[in-house]
């Protein structure tokens, strides 16, 4: 089978809800990433054969095919098509896997995979809440209700179920959340994100123009004592707001090319895509899928957990990566080395290619070879992508 290579990867810095990115239309924000990918590679933008873009709340400013709208807002020519993907939190990781599959099949040579979510301008849940308010029903069909009677699918409840099933304590989760911030602080202050972030113009709380080039959600004054003092979201539970991912605005993307394009265009590869895995799992506990998905991916790749140098496991809730560590036996020092969504934010549809961007730059900074990325997704799904840095 033909190979697929990543030749560029970038992201915006995360913006807090109502923060520095609040005035950015999501199509314009994602267009910045598309332009940056073209600039980093120096290719003729007309050579891009498709833009596959992850986005979860495809309503309002993110409706009517946000991928195509982003192309039309960018410097890419009208000849470049675009399509939007909803695999919930894994949307842009799935976009990346679709793009890789297009290249590996030999049907395309240059594809951009990307993602965007403005959780300020298109709030989480709006695609369900707005139609329901207007009397247009909800996604839970009669057949689904018959199969899952009296079940309300909830990622929060899934996170609590994960903590309970794997015997995780609030103290464990608080410590993980605290470490996420400490790693993000060290990465930011040490310049680890400098090469991966494309800076954009933003506005501060007073409306003054500022350069948005660092993740806005990091709590530089965080302490473990303060984390442990945050109120539980559910009495008797283990999850708090401090051990949950932050609402976030952002965009990200990677360019994937064939070996033919690599040679003809004189491009330098960042990484080769080694394995693509996807599974469906229990939709009630919902967030557990990365655990068996990782096992499946490693088996398919003929690798062990110790063969992987760095991991990115999305921190939707602290119980997910902590349970993942417990189950896989992975070295905690290799996981989310620059912090994760608890500190940096989780811009839903943008998180997949955001994590890959960070993973590739972290591998390069440490002169490491193998990286594995996975994330939990609504509906009990999980993608796993294994890459080899070149």
N, C-alpha and C positions, 0 to 999 in steps of 0.2 A: 504493500500500500504506500502511496505517496506520503511524504512528510509535510508537516505544517510548522511554520516558524513564526515566532513573535519578534517583530523588528522594532517596535516602539510601544511604549506604555506610559500613560500619564493620567493625572487626575487633578481636579481642583481640590483645594483644602476644604475640609468640611465646614459648613456654616450652621450655627445654632438656629433653632426655630425663631424667626423674627430677627435674625442677626444680620451679619454683614452682607449676606447674599439675598436678602429679602426682596430687593427690587429687580432681581434677575428673572426674566421669563425663562422657564426650563428649556425651551427650544434654543434660545440664544446661549444659555450656559453650556448646553451640550455641543453647540456649534463651536465654541471655543476649544473644546477637546478635539473635535474633528480637525479643526485647523491646525492645532498643535501637533497632532499625529502626522499630518502631511508635512508640516514644517520640519519635524524631527527627522523624517526619512528623506526629504527633498524630492519626493516623487511627483510626477505630474498628477494632480488631483483627479484628472479624468480617468486614470488607470484604476481607481477604486471601483470594484464591480458590485459591491453591496455594502450597506451599513445596517448591521443588525443591532438593535438597541433595546436593552432591558428597561422596563418601567412598570411599576406595580399599579399606581393609581392613574389609569389611562382615562382620565375625565378632565373636563375643563381645559386648562392650559396644556395638559398632557394628553389630550384626546386627538382623534383623527390622525393616528399614526405619527407619534412624536419623532420617530426616526426620520421619516421623510421631511417633516417640518424642520428638523435640525439641519438636514442637508440643505434645504432651501434658505436657512438662516446663515449658512456657512459660505466659505469660498469654493466649496465643491460645485462642479457644474450640475446643471439640471439633469444631465444624463445619468447621474449616480442615483440608484434607487435606495430605498430604505424600508425596513420592516421592524415592527415593534414586538417584543417578546414579554410575556408575563409568566414567569416561573416563580412568582412571589419573591422572597428575598434573594433567590438565586437567579433572578432574571438576567442580569448581565453575565453571570457565569455561564448560563445556558446560551446566551448570545455568543459568547466566546466559543462554546463547544459547537454550536451550529456553524459558526464561521470556520472553525478548524475542519469540520466535516466537509464543508463545501470545498475547501482547499484540498483535503486529503482524497476526496472523490475525483479530483481532477477537473471539476466543472468550473472552478474559479481559481484565480491566481493571487488576487489582492482583495482582502475583505477587512473592513473595520468592525470590530465588536465593541460595543460601548453601553453605557447606562446612564440614566439621569433620574433624579427625584428631587423635586422641590417640596419638601414636607411643610414648608411655610405657606406656599401659595396653593398647594393641592394637598390638604391635610389627609393623614392616614385614615382610611375607612370611608372616604368621601364617595368612592365609586359604588359603595353599598348603601350608605346612609342617605344619599341624595335621591336615588330612585325610590327607595323605600318610603321616604318622606312624601314623595309625590304619588304614591300608590302604585308603583310599578314592580312590587314584589321584591324578593331577595334570592340569593343564589342557592339556598337550600331547597332542593326540589322534593316533591312528595316521595319519590323513590329513595332519595338520600335519607329522608326522615324515617322511612320504614326500615332502612338498613341500619341507621344509627338513631334509634328512638331516644328522645329526651336528651340528646347530646347537642351542646353548643360548642362548636369548634373554637378553641381559644388558645393562642400561642402562650399567653400568660399562664393559663392553667396547665398547658403542656410543660412549661418551664418548672412549675411547682411539682408536677408529676415526675419529672426527671430528677429533681432534688430528692424526692421521697424514694423513688425506685432505687437510686444509687447511693442512698444513705448520706447525702451531702448536707452539711450543717450550714447555718447562716454564717458562722465564723469563717468557714472555708471559702464561701462565696464572697464574703466581704474582703478577705485577703486577696482573692483573685482580682476583684474589682480595683482594689487599691494598687495592686501591682500593674494593672493595665494602665492606670494613670502615670505611675512612676516610669514605666517603659516609654510611654508616649512623651513624657516630659524630657527624658534623656535623649530620645530620638530627635525631638524638635530642637532642643538646645545644642545637640551635637551635629546638626545639619543633615541628619539621615534622610529627611524628606525633601531636601532642596532640589535634587535632580528629578524627582517624580512629580512635583507639584507645578502646575501652570498657574501663575498668579493672575488674578483678575481684579478689577476695581470693585470695591465694596463701599458700604456706608456704616459708620459707627452708630452707637445708640442715639447720638444727637443729630444724625443725618449728615455728618461731615464725610467727605470722600476719604477713603483709606485703601491701602493696598491689602488685598486679601490673599495672603501667601502662607498662612499657618492655620492649623486646625483650631477652630474656635471653641470647641467643647472641652478641651483639656482643663482640668482643675489643678492649677499649679499649687494651690494651697491645701490640697487634699491631705488627709491624715487617716491612718487606720482607725484611730479612735472616733473620728467624725463619721467615717463610713459605717462603723458599727452602731452609731447612734441614729441612723436613718430608720424611719418607721417602716415596718413590714407592710407590703401591699395587701397581704391577706393574713388575718389572724391565724396563728399556728403554722404559717408558711415559712419560707426561707429567703424569698426574693424581695428586694427593695428597689427603689428607683436608682440607687447607687450601684446596683449589680445588674442593671438592665441597660441595653443599648440606648444611646441618645438619639432623639429626633434630630434629623440632619438634612441640610440641603447640599447637593453636590452632583458632580458628573465625573465620568472616568471613561477610559477606553484603551484598547490595544489594537495594533495593526497586525494581521496575520497574513502571511504570504506563502506561496509554494516555493519549492527549490528552484524551479524555473525562473520565477520572479526574483528570487534572491540573487541568482547569478546574472540575469539580464539587466537588472536595475542596480547592481553593485551594492546591495544592502548588507549590513552587518546584523546577524541574528543575535537577539538577546537570549533566546531559548528555543528549544524544540519541544513541541507538545508530545508527550510520551504516552499518556493514557487519558481517556475520557470515560467516565463512569456516571451513571444515573440510576437511582432506584426510587421506587415507591414503597412506603412503609405505613405503619399505623397512623391514621389521620387524627386520632384522638390525643395520644401523647404527643404526636405531631413533630416534635423537635429532636427525636431520637435517631432519625434516619442517617445522619452523618456517621454514626458508629458502625452499623453494618455496611454502609456504603464504602467506608475507608477500607474495611476488611476485604470487600469484593474488589476494589480497585487495586489494592496491593497484590492480591492473588492473581488478577488478570495481568498485572505488570510483571509478575515473577519477582516481586520484591518483598522485603520485610520492613517493619516499621523503623528498624534501626538503619536501613539504607537511606532514609530520607533525612536531609540535612536541616530543612526548615519547614514549618507548618504554618498555615493560616487557617484557623477555624473561627468562623464568625462568632463574635460575642453578642448574639442576640440577647441572651441572658447568661449569666455566669455559670449556671448549672449545665449548660450545653458543653462548653469546652472542658469543664472540670470532669464531667462524666466521660467525655471523650478521652481525656488523659487516663482516667482510671481504667477504662475498658481496653484501650489500645496499648497501654504501657509505654507510650511515647515519653521522651525526655521533656519535662516542662520547660527547660531552658531553650528548647528549639521552637516553642510555640508562641506565635504572636510577639515576636521579639521586639517590635516597635510599638507595642500596645495594640488595642483592638477597639471594637465599636463602643465598648463601655466608656472609653476615654475620647475616642476620635469621632464617634458618631456612626450611624447606620443609615445612609441615604437609600434605603430599600433597593430600588432597581439599579442603582449605581454601585452597590457594594461588591458585586462579583468581580468586575474588572478593576475596581478600586483595590481589592485585596490582592489580585494578581499583580497589579502595578507595584504595590508595596513588597510583595514576595520576591519579585524579580530584582528589585533594587537592593533588597536585603541580602539576597544570595550573592549579588555582585560585590557588595560592600564587605562581605565575609569570605569571599573567594570560595563559595560553596557551590555544589553541583545540582542537587536534587531538591525540588520543592513540591509540596502537596497542599492543595487548597480544597476546603469543603465548607459547606454551610447548611444549616437547617432551613427548611422552607415550608410555608403554609401548605396544608394538605398532606403532610407526612412525606415530603420529598427531600432528596439530597443529591447534589452534584459533587463529583470529585474530579479534580484535574491535577495530573502529575506532569511536571515540566522538568526538563534538563537544561540547566544554564549552559550556554556555549561561550 
